[in-house]
């Protein structure tokens, strides 16, 4: 939580409390009511960015946020590609 809590934006304890409330509401609204799978990690990062923006755009470290967003896109892509390659390579062994 240190990367999320202090590297993206400097937030106070009250901001941290509001981040948790916003994350919970996001998960509840999107997950329960809309039926969309929601990542708690992504919800909390978005809430921290939102809380940081209240104090001004300059208080949010968008470089850190960019690296996290790249990881969100690249991790499932790389994992899917590796699973495909491993399945392709071992297809004859487990048939």
URNORHU-V528906 format. One record per pair of residues at least 24 apart in sequence whose C-alpha atoms are under 10 Angstrom apart, sorted by the first residue. I is the first residue (numbers start at 0). J is the second residue. D is the distance in Angstrom with one decimal. If there is no record, write none. Layout:
((I:J:D) (I:J:D))
//
This chain:
((0:40:9.6) (0:43:9.6) (0:44:9.7) (2:44:9.7) (2:63:8.6) (2:64:10.0) (2:67:9.9) (3:40:9.0) (3:43:7.9) (3:44:6.2) (3:45:9.6) (3:46:9.9) (3:47:7.2) (3:48:9.1) (3:63:9.0) (3:64:8.9) (3:67:9.4) (4:43:9.2) (4:44:8.4) (4:47:7.0) (4:48:9.6) (5:47:9.1) (5:59:9.8) (5:60:9.6) (6:59:8.6) (6:60:7.0) (6:61:9.6) (6:62:9.6) (6:63:6.8) (6:64:8.8) (7:44:8.1) (7:45:10.0) (7:47:7.3) (7:48:6.8) (7:51:8.0) (7:58:8.5) (7:59:5.8) (7:60:5.0) (7:61:7.0) (7:62:8.3) (7:63:5.8) (7:64:6.2) (7:65:9.8) (7:67:9.6) (8:44:9.9) (8:47:6.8) (8:48:6.7) (8:49:9.3) (8:50:8.1) (8:51:5.3) (8:52:8.4) (8:54:9.3) (8:56:9.8) (8:57:9.3) (8:58:5.9) (8:59:4.7) (8:60:6.0) (8:61:8.8) (8:63:9.3) (8:64:9.4) (9:47:8.9) (9:48:9.7) (9:50:9.1) (9:51:6.7) (9:54:9.1) (9:58:7.0) (9:59:7.6) (9:60:9.1) (10:47:7.7) (10:48:9.6) (10:50:7.1) (10:51:6.4) (10:53:9.9) (10:54:8.8) (10:58:9.3) (10:59:9.8) (11:50:9.4) (11:51:9.5) (13:50:9.9) (14:46:9.5) (14:47:8.2) (14:49:9.8) (14:50:6.2) (14:51:8.3) (14:53:9.6) (15:43:9.8) (15:46:9.1) (15:47:7.7) (15:50:8.2) (17:46:8.3) (17:47:9.0) (17:50:7.8) (18:42:9.1) (18:43:6.6) (18:44:8.8) (18:45:8.7) (18:46:5.1) (18:47:5.9) (18:48:9.2) (18:49:8.3) (18:50:6.8) (18:51:9.9) (19:43:7.0) (19:46:7.8) (19:47:9.0) (20:46:8.9) (21:45:9.1) (21:46:6.2) (21:47:9.3) (21:49:9.4) (21:50:9.5) (22:46:6.2) (22:47:9.2) (40:71:9.9) (41:67:9.1) (41:68:8.9) (41:71:8.3) (44:68:9.6))
//
